[in-house]
Amino acid sequence: MLCLLGWLSSIFLLPAPAQIPYRTPPKAIADLVDAPLPPVALLSPQRNWLLLADRPTLPPIAEVAQPELRLGGIRFNPKTNGPSQPSYLTGLTLVRLTDGTKRPVTGLPNPARLSDLSWSPDERFLALTHTTTDRVELWLLDVEQAAVRRLGDFQLNAIAGRPFQWLPNSQALLCRTVPAKRGAPPSPPAAPDGPIVQENRGRVTAARTFQDLLRNPYDETLFDYYLTSQLVRVDLNGRTKPIGTPAIFQSAVPSPNGQYFLVQILHRPYSYTLPASYFPNRIQVWDENGNVVREVADLPLRDDIPTSFDAVAKGPRNVQWRSDAPATLVWVEAQDEGNPAVKADIRDRLFFLSAPFAGTPTPSLGFAYRFLAVQWHSGQLAIAYEGWRKTRLRRTWRFQPDAPDAAPTLVFERSTEDRYADPGNFLTTTAPDGTPRLLSPDGGRTLYLTGEGASPEGDRPFLDRFEVATGQTTRLWRSEPPYYENPVALLDPAATRVLLTRESPTAPPNYFIRDMETGRMTALTDFPHPTPQLIGIQKEQIRYKRADGVDLTATLYLPPGYDPQRDGPLPLMMWAYPQEFVSATAASQVQGSPYRFVRVSYWGPLFLLTQGYAVLDDPSFPIVGEGGREPNDTYIEQLVASAKAAIDECVRRGVADPNRVAIGGHSYGAFMTANLLAHSRLFRAGIARSGAYNRTLTPFGFQAEERTYWQAREVYHRMSPFNYADQIRDPLLLIHGEADDNSGTFPIQSERLFQAIKGLGGTVRLVMLPHERHGYRARESILHMLWEMHTWLEEHVKAAKPLEAETKPAGTRSGQPEQR
């Protein structure tokens, strides 16, 4: 034992920053990292095929460390002109839904690095990309042959999303390609021409924090060089036809009849404080040859949007094709200057403009709140959604697109927090031109709804029939214990056959076809249990109350074969993520399901079940604001009260030792962890991954807080654990990706908190993972992360002794938390 403690001390008491070799956790934990992943499933448009795409395990650090440029909020690989750190697929299998026949796809490149899978509208083909060491290529899967081949000899520009889109006739694709004569990348200047100067004179241009922004003119030149694309029409034989001139295309979408293209083009002047999604952009309609038919708008830099969540940009936004018409544009424009502080009866309004795109746009449906989305069926039926983030209100409307004077009908109105009252989502199908349409068996008189089916018994997905004229719903089916079944799609308009997934706590999700008349289930897949050695894990969804009466939910996991009466209390790991509410009733609702499969992955806390820990996963940490108060006004008090309630319940059940409890979380959960250590003595140790700890570094809002620092100084101060570093007296492990790309969670957040605790004499360890972003990907990084977490908990939690009376004030650990 003394030797072990000495070894641990030599590892953790590093006198100065040092790079150590990647470490590996115990084999039982490491095996979880290499457990097989279930394939990705992609249903064909006409519901005849299910494509299964194999996923590899984690990539090596050598792949994650490939060259990367970070410009305008975008990260990409300059060698391939594609995304950096992409996720690839390696194998393809076609499953015929009529009889379950499986056909492995042949002709794949070796090694296969596939992505961007997309069915043709007629489902005879599937386009995809393959990434080599220096380019992204277009490939084509012929379904009849179950074989793939490369399509053409050009290089796709895959930096800004999927680089191709099917044309409605399924005979060609619209691609963004690297210009053929682009030349070599621009060289950096030998010396700068002068200083970088930014200035503002009286304009309010507040913005939240962003990463990877442009910094100088050379960055702007690189941005232009790498993001400029040539639109190209590519037929099924690989023949190409250029369309228009090269530009930086934010999007390029064919009209449903294939005669026009809706393009959005980024252009200068760029910004050094905002990412590319805010840059000026022209919205235009092109004909088939790339000629501009209509310029819808030329939008300036969007640097004056208020920081409120309900604020939007001025001018046209959400410009898209109306999917039920041959060539009709639809967009929304704010009627209140995009500012929630401006009083207005109508805040947003839809506008239509049909081919040949001459004349004035036609105003349509107006919204008292912010437009969210629209689903199309025909000129007589569409479903539109509006909402208001501040109050969590959401409304669903039925309207007639071709009758602008006809009054809309309110279908649903509810709070987005009220999961029990969620009516579900209207199902869609794919039209012959490849566009989505509301699914109806009878010309728009009947629609279908599916949803999670939240209830006091947990989530129970459902399928409902919706009568359009009356608004009445009829329940056709609901998931029943002991399984968790989730509808994927209706295989026919009459809803007689449903594709769904089925799982249980011990059986992983698999695909089935349910006959709705007989209830007969036909299995399409048989994915094995990825970690059969852990089949005996005990899972229970538990309910308990907070001191203020709010009902809380958590999922309690116990190791295989564990018996509390025989084996006694265990060390407990709690892993959580707070959530804000404006209603205590909604905060008390049950989340999750006791019937879902227990996948013990490397990312969350469940790996600790292999090491003799109890795990309380995703316990409710609601932060509630009622009666005009903002949730964060009492963030600390509610946080500590939720933690104490969770510990007390586990202790009451006899499964947790109150003197050996740890808390952990990622991102906002890391922020929570540091705050709990700063404001209570409930925990023996904490693990905080990729968090933010000083809210003055995110002064224009964070998470669900939309007030600025200058509007709520005391809230920002109290919620920043950095300000209370002197009160963090329990060991804290900080882990952060050194290339974190998430807004607000700059690596300096962990570095500064570490320096503060270290300077004050606390017990703290900082681990910076090379090349890792907000979520970690490299196998070496994940294994090392698990080694760090396991070793930290073994020393500071599992081996911990009860605190001495003089260092354990009455009412802490197992009693009331020590408030600060």
C-alpha positions in Angstrom: 0.0 0.0 0.0 2.8 2.4 0.9 4.5 1.6 -2.4 1.3 2.4 -4.3 0.8 5.7 -2.5 4.4 6.6 -3.3 3.9 5.8 -7.0 0.8 7.9 -7.1 2.6 10.8 -5.4 5.4 10.6 -8.0 2.8 10.9 -10.7 0.5 13.5 -9.3 2.9 15.8 -7.4 4.7 17.1 -10.5 7.0 20.0 -9.5 6.5 21.8 -12.9 4.6 21.4 -16.2 5.7 18.2 -17.8 4.7 16.1 -20.8 4.1 12.5 -19.8 3.6 9.5 -22.0 0.0 8.5 -22.8 -1.2 6.1 -20.1 -3.7 3.2 -20.3 -6.4 2.4 -17.7 -7.0 -1.1 -16.3 -8.0 -3.6 -19.0 -11.6 -3.8 -18.0 -11.9 0.0 -18.8 -9.7 -0.1 -21.9 -11.9 -2.8 -23.4 -14.8 -0.4 -23.4 -12.8 1.9 -25.7 -12.5 -0.8 -28.4 -16.0 -2.2 -28.0 -17.7 -2.4 -31.5 -20.0 0.4 -32.5 -23.4 -0.2 -34.1 -23.6 0.7 -37.8 -25.2 3.9 -39.0 -28.6 3.3 -40.6 -29.9 5.3 -43.6 -33.4 4.7 -44.9 -34.0 5.1 -48.6 -36.5 7.8 -49.8 -39.2 5.3 -51.0 -38.7 3.1 -47.9 -37.5 0.1 -49.8 -33.9 -0.1 -48.5 -32.0 0.3 -45.3 -28.3 1.1 -45.7 -26.1 0.0 -42.9 -22.7 1.7 -42.7 -19.9 0.4 -40.5 -18.3 2.7 -38.0 -14.6 2.2 -36.9 -13.4 2.6 -33.4 -11.5 5.6 -32.3 -8.8 7.1 -34.7 -5.2 7.2 -33.5 -3.6 10.5 -32.4 -1.6 10.6 -35.6 -4.8 11.0 -37.6 -6.3 13.6 -35.2 -3.0 15.6 -35.4 -3.2 16.0 -39.2 -2.7 19.6 -40.5 -5.5 22.0 -39.6 -6.3 25.6 -40.5 -8.7 27.6 -38.3 -10.3 30.5 -40.2 -13.5 32.4 -39.7 -14.8 29.9 -37.1 -14.1 27.0 -39.5 -11.5 24.2 -39.0 -10.4 22.3 -42.0 -7.6 20.2 -43.4 -5.6 22.2 -46.0 -4.2 19.0 -47.6 -7.7 17.6 -48.5 -9.7 20.8 -48.6 -12.1 19.0 -46.4 -13.1 19.0 -42.7 -10.4 18.3 -40.1 -11.0 15.4 -37.7 -14.0 14.0 -39.7 -15.8 10.8 -38.8 -15.5 8.1 -41.4 -17.5 5.0 -42.3 -15.7 1.9 -43.6 -18.2 -0.6 -44.9 -21.7 -0.7 -46.5 -24.5 -3.2 -46.5 -27.9 -2.9 -48.2 -30.9 -4.4 -46.5 -34.1 -5.0 -48.6 -37.1 -4.2 -46.4 -39.5 -6.4 -48.2 -37.7 -9.6 -47.2 -34.7 -8.6 -45.0 -32.1 -9.7 -47.6 -28.7 -8.3 -46.9 -26.3 -7.4 -49.8 -22.7 -6.3 -48.9 -21.6 -3.4 -51.1 -18.5 -4.2 -53.3 -15.9 -2.0 -54.9 -15.1 0.0 -51.9 -11.7 1.8 -51.8 -9.1 0.3 -49.5 -8.9 1.7 -46.9 -12.4 3.2 -47.1 -12.9 6.6 -45.6 -16.5 7.3 -46.4 -18.9 10.1 -45.4 -21.7 12.4 -46.7 -24.0 9.5 -47.7 -27.0 10.7 -49.7 -29.8 8.7 -51.5 -30.9 9.8 -54.9 -34.6 10.8 -55.0 -35.5 7.6 -57.0 -33.3 5.6 -54.6 -31.5 3.8 -57.4 -28.2 5.4 -56.4 -26.5 6.7 -53.3 -23.8 9.4 -53.5 -21.0 9.6 -51.0 -17.5 11.0 -50.5 -14.2 9.2 -50.0 -11.3 11.1 -48.5 -7.8 10.2 -49.6 -4.5 11.6 -48.2 -4.9 14.8 -50.4 -8.4 15.2 -51.6 -12.1 14.5 -51.2 -13.7 12.4 -54.0 -17.2 11.8 -55.2 -18.3 8.2 -55.4 -21.5 6.5 -56.5 -23.3 3.4 -55.2 -25.4 1.6 -57.8 -28.1 -0.1 -55.7 -29.0 -2.7 -58.4 -25.4 -3.8 -58.6 -24.6 -3.3 -54.9 -21.3 -1.8 -56.0 -19.6 1.6 -55.8 -17.3 3.5 -58.2 -15.6 6.8 -58.3 -17.5 9.5 -60.2 -15.2 11.8 -62.2 -11.7 12.9 -61.5 -12.2 16.3 -59.8 -11.7 17.4 -56.2 -14.6 18.4 -54.0 -14.5 21.4 -51.7 -15.9 19.8 -48.6 -14.9 22.5 -46.1 -18.3 24.0 -45.5 -20.6 21.0 -45.2 -21.8 18.3 -47.7 -20.2 19.2 -51.0 -22.9 17.9 -53.3 -26.6 17.6 -53.7 -28.8 15.5 -55.9 -30.8 17.2 -58.7 -34.5 16.3 -58.6 -34.3 14.0 -61.7 -31.8 11.7 -59.9 -29.6 11.9 -63.1 -27.0 14.3 -61.9 -25.6 16.1 -58.9 -24.7 19.7 -58.1 -21.2 19.8 -56.6 -18.9 22.3 -55.0 -15.4 21.6 -56.4 -12.0 23.1 -56.0 -11.4 25.4 -58.9 -9.3 23.5 -61.5 -6.6 26.3 -61.9 -6.5 27.5 -58.3 -2.7 27.4 -58.0 -0.6 27.2 -54.9 -1.7 28.6 -51.5 -0.7 32.2 -50.9 2.5 32.7 -49.0 2.6 34.6 -45.7 4.0 38.1 -45.9 7.6 38.5 -44.9 6.7 41.4 -42.7 3.4 43.0 -41.7 2.3 46.2 -43.5 1.2 47.7 -40.2 -0.9 47.2 -37.1 -4.3 45.6 -37.0 -6.8 48.2 -35.9 -10.5 47.8 -35.0 -12.8 50.7 -34.0 -16.4 51.3 -33.0 -18.2 54.6 -32.8 -21.4 54.3 -30.9 -22.9 51.2 -32.5 -24.1 48.4 -30.2 -22.3 45.3 -31.6 -22.3 42.9 -28.7 -21.6 39.2 -29.4 -20.9 36.0 -27.5 -17.5 34.6 -27.5 -16.3 32.7 -30.5 -13.2 30.7 -31.4 -10.9 30.5 -34.5 -11.6 34.0 -35.9 -9.8 35.8 -38.7 -6.9 37.9 -37.3 -5.3 39.7 -40.2 -5.3 40.3 -44.0 -3.3 37.1 -44.6 -6.0 35.1 -42.9 -8.6 36.7 -45.1 -6.5 35.7 -48.2 -6.3 32.1 -47.0 -10.0 32.1 -46.3 -10.7 33.2 -49.9 -8.3 30.7 -51.3 -9.6 27.6 -49.5 -13.3 28.3 -49.4 -13.8 29.4 -53.0 -15.6 26.8 -55.0 -16.8 26.2 -58.5 -20.3 24.9 -58.9 -20.4 21.9 -61.3 -23.1 19.7 -62.6 -22.0 16.0 -62.6 -23.9 13.3 -64.4 -23.9 9.6 -63.6 -21.0 9.0 -66.0 -18.8 11.5 -64.3 -19.1 14.2 -67.0 -19.0 17.7 -65.6 -20.5 21.1 -66.6 -19.4 24.3 -64.7 -22.2 26.5 -63.5 -21.5 30.2 -63.0 -18.3 31.7 -61.7 -16.3 30.6 -58.6 -17.4 32.1 -55.3 -17.6 31.3 -51.5 -20.9 29.4 -51.5 -22.6 29.1 -48.1 -25.2 27.0 -49.8 -26.4 26.0 -53.3 -29.8 24.2 -53.6 -31.7 23.3 -56.7 -35.4 24.1 -57.0 -37.9 21.2 -56.8 -38.3 21.3 -60.6 -34.5 21.5 -61.1 -34.6 24.7 -63.3 -33.1 27.1 -60.8 -30.5 27.2 -58.0 -30.8 29.2 -54.8 -27.3 30.2 -53.8 -25.9 32.1 -50.8 -22.5 33.7 -51.4 -20.2 35.0 -48.6 -18.3 38.2 -49.5 -16.1 40.9 -47.9 -15.8 42.9 -45.7 -15.1 40.1 -43.2 -15.0 40.4 -39.4 -12.3 39.7 -36.9 -14.9 39.4 -34.0 -17.5 37.1 -35.6 -17.3 33.7 -37.5 -18.1 33.2 -41.2 -21.8 32.5 -40.6 -22.2 36.2 -39.7 -20.3 37.5 -42.8 -22.0 39.5 -45.5 -23.8 37.3 -48.0 -25.7 37.6 -51.3 -28.8 35.5 -51.7 -29.5 34.9 -55.4 -31.5 32.8 -57.8 -29.5 31.4 -60.7 -30.8 29.7 -63.8 -29.3 26.3 -65.0 -26.3 28.1 -66.6 -25.4 30.2 -63.6 -27.0 33.5 -64.7 -28.5 35.6 -61.9 -32.3 35.7 -62.3 -33.0 37.5 -59.1 -31.0 38.9 -56.2 -33.2 38.3 -53.1 -30.9 40.2 -50.7 -27.4 41.4 -50.1 -27.1 41.1 -46.3 -24.5 43.1 -44.5 -22.3 41.8 -41.6 -24.6 40.7 -38.9 -22.8 42.4 -36.0 -25.7 44.3 -34.5 -28.0 41.4 -33.4 -29.0 41.9 -29.8 -27.7 39.3 -27.3 -31.2 38.1 -26.4 -32.0 34.5 -27.5 -35.2 35.8 -29.2 -33.2 38.4 -31.3 -32.6 37.8 -35.0 -31.0 39.6 -37.9 -32.8 42.2 -40.0 -33.8 41.4 -43.5 -34.7 38.1 -45.2 -33.6 34.9 -43.3 -34.3 31.2 -43.6 -34.5 31.6 -47.4 -35.5 28.3 -48.9 -37.5 26.6 -51.6 -41.1 25.8 -50.9 -41.0 22.0 -51.2 -44.5 21.5 -52.5 -44.2 24.0 -55.5 -42.0 23.8 -58.6 -40.0 26.9 -58.0 -41.3 29.2 -55.2 -39.0 31.0 -52.7 -40.2 31.4 -49.1 -38.4 33.4 -46.4 -39.1 35.2 -43.1 -38.4 38.8 -42.2 -38.5 40.3 -38.7 -41.2 43.1 -38.3 -39.6 44.4 -35.1 -36.1 45.0 -36.4 -35.2 41.7 -34.9 -35.1 43.2 -31.4 -37.3 41.6 -28.7 -37.3 44.9 -26.8 -39.3 46.5 -29.6 -43.1 46.1 -29.0 -44.9 44.6 -32.0 -48.1 42.6 -32.6 -46.4 40.8 -35.5 -42.7 40.0 -35.0 -42.1 37.8 -38.0 -43.8 37.4 -41.4 -43.4 34.9 -44.2 -42.9 36.0 -47.8 -43.4 34.1 -51.1 -41.8 34.8 -54.5 -42.5 32.4 -57.4 -40.8 31.9 -60.8 -39.9 33.9 -62.9 -39.1 35.9 -59.7 -40.2 39.2 -60.9 -42.2 41.8 -59.0 -42.9 42.2 -55.3 -42.8 39.3 -52.8 -46.2 38.2 -51.5 -46.6 38.6 -47.7 -48.1 35.6 -46.0 -48.5 34.3 -42.5 -47.6 36.6 -39.6 -46.3 35.5 -36.2 -46.6 37.1 -32.8 -43.4 35.3 -31.8 -40.3 34.1 -33.7 -40.8 31.9 -36.7 -39.2 28.5 -36.2 -40.0 26.2 -39.1 -42.6 25.2 -41.7 -43.6 21.8 -43.1 -45.3 21.7 -46.5 -48.0 19.4 -48.0 -49.8 21.4 -50.7 -51.3 24.8 -51.5 -54.1 24.0 -49.1 -52.1 22.7 -46.2 -48.8 23.5 -44.4 -47.8 23.5 -40.8 -45.8 26.4 -39.3 -44.1 26.8 -35.9 -43.4 29.9 -33.8 -41.9 30.3 -30.4 -40.5 32.6 -27.7 -37.4 31.4 -25.9 -37.8 33.7 -23.0 -41.1 32.2 -21.9 -40.5 28.7 -23.5 -43.8 29.2 -25.4 -44.3 27.3 -28.7 -47.3 27.4 -31.1 -48.1 25.2 -34.1 -50.3 26.6 -36.8 -52.1 25.1 -39.8 -52.5 27.4 -42.8 -53.2 27.5 -46.6 -50.1 28.8 -48.5 -52.2 29.5 -51.6 -54.9 31.4 -49.7 -53.0 34.2 -48.0 -56.3 35.8 -46.8 -57.5 32.7 -45.1 -57.0 32.8 -41.3 -54.6 30.2 -39.9 -55.8 27.6 -37.3 -54.0 27.1 -34.0 -53.1 23.4 -33.7 -51.0 23.3 -30.5 -49.8 25.7 -27.9 -47.6 24.6 -25.0 -44.4 25.2 -23.0 -41.3 23.6 -24.5 -40.4 22.6 -20.9 -43.6 20.6 -20.5 -42.4 17.3 -21.9 -45.6 15.5 -20.8 -47.7 17.8 -23.0 -45.5 17.4 -26.1 -47.8 16.3 -29.0 -44.9 15.0 -31.0 -43.7 15.8 -34.5 -45.6 15.5 -37.8 -44.1 12.8 -40.0 -42.9 13.5 -43.5 -42.2 11.5 -46.6 -39.9 12.1 -49.6 -41.5 13.4 -52.8 -40.3 12.1 -56.2 -38.2 15.3 -56.6 -36.4 14.5 -53.3 -38.1 17.2 -51.2 -39.8 16.5 -47.9 -43.6 16.6 -47.6 -46.1 16.0 -44.8 -47.1 12.4 -44.9 -50.8 11.9 -45.5 -52.7 8.8 -46.7 -55.7 10.8 -47.9 -54.7 14.0 -49.6 -54.1 16.1 -46.5 -57.1 15.1 -44.4 -55.0 13.0 -42.0 -51.5 13.4 -40.7 -49.3 11.4 -38.3 -47.4 12.4 -35.2 -44.6 10.6 -33.3 -42.8 11.7 -30.1 -40.8 10.7 -27.1 -44.0 10.2 -25.1 -42.6 11.6 -21.8 -44.7 10.5 -18.8 -44.4 9.9 -15.1 -43.4 6.3 -16.0 -40.6 7.6 -18.3 -40.4 8.0 -22.0 -42.7 5.8 -24.0 -42.6 6.7 -27.8 -45.9 6.7 -29.6 -47.6 7.0 -33.0 -50.8 9.1 -33.4 -53.2 9.8 -36.2 -54.1 13.5 -36.5 -57.4 14.7 -38.0 -56.6 18.0 -39.8 -60.2 19.4 -39.8 -60.9 18.8 -36.1 -57.4 18.7 -34.6 -58.2 15.4 -32.8 -55.6 12.7 -32.3 -56.0 9.0 -32.0 -53.3 6.8 -30.5 -52.3 4.0 -32.9 -49.5 2.6 -30.8 -47.3 3.2 -27.8 -44.1 1.6 -26.6 -44.8 -0.9 -23.9 -42.5 -2.4 -21.1 -40.2 -4.2 -20.9 -38.9 -2.8 -24.2 -38.2 0.7 -25.4 -39.4 0.9 -29.0 -38.9 4.0 -31.2 -40.6 4.6 -34.6 -38.2 5.5 -37.4 -40.6 5.7 -40.3 -43.9 4.5 -41.7 -43.3 2.1 -44.6 -46.7 2.9 -46.2 -49.0 5.9 -46.1 -51.8 3.8 -44.3 -49.4 3.1 -41.4 -49.8 -0.7 -41.6 -46.1 -1.3 -41.4 -43.7 0.7 -39.2 -39.9 0.6 -39.1 -38.7 0.9 -35.5 -35.9 0.2 -33.2 -36.3 -2.0 -30.1 -34.1 -2.2 -27.1 -34.1 -3.2 -23.5 -31.6 -2.7 -20.6 -29.7 -5.8 -21.7 -30.4 -5.9 -25.5 -28.9 -3.2 -27.8 -31.1 -1.4 -30.2 -32.0 -3.3 -33.4 -34.2 -2.6 -36.4 -37.6 -4.3 -36.7 -40.7 -4.0 -38.9 -43.9 -4.0 -36.9 -47.2 -5.1 -38.6 -49.6 -2.7 -37.0 -52.6 -4.9 -37.6 -51.2 -8.2 -36.1 -48.4 -6.8 -33.9 -46.0 -9.2 -35.6 -42.3 -8.1 -35.4 -39.8 -8.9 -38.1 -36.2 -8.5 -37.2 -33.9 -6.8 -39.8 -30.7 -6.6 -37.8 -29.1 -8.5 -35.0 -26.4 -6.3 -33.5 -24.7 -8.1 -30.7 -24.2 -6.8 -27.2 -21.0 -4.7 -27.4 -19.8 -5.5 -23.9 -21.2 -8.9 -22.9 -19.0 -9.0 -19.9 -21.2 -6.3 -18.3 -24.6 -7.7 -19.0 -25.3 -8.0 -15.3 -25.2 -4.2 -14.6 -28.1 -3.1 -12.5 -30.1 -0.1 -13.7 -32.9 1.8 -11.9 -34.6 5.1 -12.7 -35.1 6.7 -9.2 -37.2 9.6 -8.0 -36.5 11.8 -5.0 -37.3 15.3 -3.8 -35.2 18.4 -3.3 -35.7 20.4 -0.1 -37.8 23.0 -1.9 -40.2 20.3 -3.1 -39.0 20.0 -6.7 -39.1 16.3 -7.8 -35.8 15.0 -9.2 -34.9 12.1 -11.4 -31.7 10.1 -11.9 -30.5 6.8 -13.2 -28.7 4.7 -10.6 -26.3 2.0 -11.9 -24.7 -0.7 -9.7 -22.0 -3.2 -10.6 -22.9 -6.7 -11.7 -23.7 -9.0 -8.8 -23.7 -6.2 -6.2 -25.9 -6.6 -3.1 -26.1 -3.6 -0.8 -27.0 -5.7 2.3 -24.2 -8.1 1.6 -21.5 -5.8 0.2 -22.3 -2.5 2.0 -22.2 1.0 0.6 -20.0 1.8 -2.4 -18.0 4.9 -3.5 -20.4 6.9 -5.6 -19.7 8.9 -8.8 -22.3 11.5 -9.8 -22.1 12.8 -13.4 -24.5 15.7 -14.2 -25.4 18.7 -16.4 -27.6 21.5 -15.0 -30.6 22.7 -17.0 -32.6 25.9 -16.6 -36.4 26.1 -16.2 -39.0 28.8 -15.7 -41.4 26.3 -14.1 -40.8 24.1 -11.1 -43.6 21.8 -12.3 -41.8 21.2 -15.6 -38.5 20.8 -13.7 -40.1 18.0 -11.7 -41.0 15.9 -14.8 -39.4 12.5 -15.3 -36.8 12.3 -18.0 -35.4 9.2 -19.7 -36.6 5.6 -19.6 -35.8 2.6 -17.4 -36.1 0.3 -20.5 -33.3 1.7 -22.6 -30.2 -0.3 -23.3 -27.2 0.2 -20.9 -24.3 1.0 -23.2 -21.2 1.3 -21.1 -19.1 3.7 -23.1 -15.9 5.5 -22.4 -17.4 9.0 -22.6 -19.6 9.1 -19.5 -19.1 7.8 -16.0 -20.3 4.2 -16.4 -16.8 2.8 -17.0 -16.4 3.1 -13.2 -18.9 0.2 -12.8 -16.0 -2.1 -13.7 -14.0 -0.8 -10.8 -16.6 -1.2 -7.9 -18.2 2.2 -8.0 -21.9 3.0 -7.9 -22.8 5.6 -10.5 -25.6 8.2 -10.5 -25.9 9.3 -14.1 -27.6 12.4 -15.2 -29.3 13.3 -11.9 -31.6 16.3 -12.3 -30.0 19.6 -11.5 -32.8 22.0 -12.4 -32.2 25.7 -12.0 -35.6 27.2 -11.7 -36.7 30.8 -12.1 -40.3 31.6 -11.2 -42.3 34.7 -10.4 -40.3 37.0 -12.6 -36.9 35.8 -11.2 -34.2 34.6 -13.6 -33.1 30.9 -12.9 -29.5 31.9 -12.3 -30.4 34.4 -9.6 -30.3 31.4 -7.2 -28.0 29.1 -9.2 -25.7 28.2 -6.3 -28.4 27.5 -3.8 -30.3 25.2 -6.2 -27.2 23.5 -7.4 -26.1 22.5 -3.8 -29.7 21.5 -2.9 -30.0 19.2 -5.9 -26.6 17.6 -5.1 -27.5 17.0 -1.5 -30.9 15.5 -2.4 -29.2 13.0 -4.8 -26.6 12.0 -2.2 -29.1 11.6 0.6 -31.3 9.3 -1.6 -28.3 7.1 -2.5 -27.3 6.9 1.1 -30.9 6.1 2.2 -30.9 3.2 -0.3 -27.7 1.9 1.3 -25.7 1.9 -1.9 -23.4 5.0 -1.3 -20.9 5.8 1.3 -21.5 9.6 2.1 -17.8 10.0 2.8 -16.8 8.7 -0.6 -18.8 10.6 -3.2 -17.3 12.3 -6.3 -18.9 14.8 -8.7 -18.0 15.3 -12.3 -19.2 16.7 -15.6 -18.2 17.9 -19.1 -18.6 21.5 -20.4 -21.4 23.1 -18.4 -21.2 20.0 -16.1 -17.6 20.9 -15.4 -18.7 24.4 -14.5 -21.2 22.8 -12.1 -18.5 20.6 -10.6 -16.2 23.5 -9.8 -19.1 25.4 -8.2 -20.1 22.5 -6.1 -16.6 22.1 -4.7 -16.4 25.8 -4.1 -19.8 26.1 -2.3 -20.2 22.8 -0.4 -18.2 20.0 1.3 -20.5 17.3 -0.1 -17.8 15.6 -2.2 -14.4 14.1 -1.7 -13.2 15.0 -5.2 -14.3 16.4 -8.5 -13.6 15.9 -12.2 -14.2 18.8 -14.5 -13.7 18.3 -18.3 -13.5 21.2 -20.8 -15.4 23.8 -18.7 -15.5 27.6 -18.2 -14.9 28.9 -14.7 -14.6 32.7 -15.0 -17.8 34.3 -16.4 -16.2 37.7 -17.0 -14.5 36.0 -20.0 -18.0 35.4 -21.5 -19.5 38.8 -20.7 -22.3 38.8 -23.3 -24.1 35.7 -22.0 -23.4 32.0 -21.5 -25.5 28.8 -21.6 -29.1 30.0 -21.0 -28.1 33.3 -19.4 -28.9 36.1 -21.9 -28.2 39.0 -19.6 -24.8 40.6 -20.0 -22.2 41.0 -17.3 -23.1 44.7 -17.0 -26.7 43.8 -16.5 -26.1 41.1 -13.8 -22.7 41.7 -12.3 -23.5 39.9 -9.1 -24.9 36.9 -10.9 -21.7 36.6 -13.0 -19.6 37.0 -9.9 -21.4 34.4 -7.8 -21.6 31.9 -10.6 -17.8 32.0 -11.3 -16.0 29.4 -9.3 -12.7 31.1 -10.1 -13.8 33.8 -7.7 -14.1 31.2 -4.9 -10.9 29.2 -5.7 -9.8 29.8 -2.1 -12.8 27.8 -1.0 -12.1 24.7 -3.2 -10.7 22.5 -0.5 -11.4 19.1 -2.1 -9.2 17.7 -4.9 -10.2 18.8 -8.4 -9.0 17.1 -11.6 -9.2 19.5 -14.6 -9.0 18.0 -18.1 -9.2 20.1 -21.3 -8.6 19.7 -25.0 -5.9 22.2 -25.9 -7.7 22.9 -29.2 -11.1 23.4 -27.7 -13.4 24.9 -30.3 -16.5 25.5 -28.2 -17.8 29.0 -27.6 -16.7 30.2 -24.2 -14.7 27.1 -23.0 -11.3 28.5 -24.0 -8.5 26.3 -22.7 -7.3 29.3 -20.6 -10.4 28.8 -18.4 -8.9 25.6 -17.0 -5.4 27.0 -17.0 -6.4 30.0 -14.9 -8.5 28.0 -12.4 -5.6 25.6 -12.0 -3.2 28.4 -11.3 -5.6 29.9 -8.8 -6.1 26.7 -6.8 -2.4 25.9 -7.0 -1.4 29.3 -5.8 -3.8 29.0 -2.9 -2.4 25.6 -1.8 -5.3 23.4 -3.0 -5.1 19.9 -4.5 -5.5 20.2 -8.2 -4.3 18.6 -11.4 -4.5 20.0 -15.0 -4.3 17.7 -18.0 -4.2 19.3 -21.5 -4.9 16.9 -24.3 -2.9 17.7 -27.5 -4.9 18.4 -30.6 -8.3 17.7 -28.9 -11.3 19.8 -29.3 -14.3 20.2 -27.0 -15.0 16.5 -27.5 -12.0 14.2 -27.5 -11.5 11.7 -30.4 -8.1 10.1 -30.4 -7.8 6.6 -28.9 -4.7 7.6 -27.0 -6.5 10.7 -25.6 -9.5 8.8 -24.5 -7.5 6.0 -22.8 -5.4 8.6 -21.1 -8.5 10.5 -20.0 -9.9 7.4 -18.4 -6.6 6.6 -16.7 -6.5 10.1 -15.2 -10.1 9.9 -14.0 -9.7 6.3 -12.6 -6.4 7.1 -10.8 -7.7 10.3 -9.4 -10.8 8.7 -7.9 -8.9 5.6 -6.6 -6.6 7.9 -4.6 -9.0 10.7 -3.5 -12.4 8.8 -3.2 -12.2 5.0 -3.0 -9.2 5.1 -0.7 -10.4 8.1 1.3 -11.0 7.9 5.0 -13.7 9.7 6.9 -12.7 13.3 7.6 -11.5 14.1 11.1 -14.0 15.8 13.3 -12.1 19.1 13.3 -12.1 19.3 9.5 -15.6 18.1 9.0 -18.1 20.7 10.3 -21.4 19.4 11.5 -23.9 19.1 8.7 -21.4 18.4 5.9 -20.8 15.4 3.7 -23.6 13.3 4.9 -25.6 16.2 6.4 -26.4 19.7 5.3 -24.0 21.3 2.9 -21.6 23.9 4.2 -22.9 27.1 2.5 -20.6 29.9 1.5 
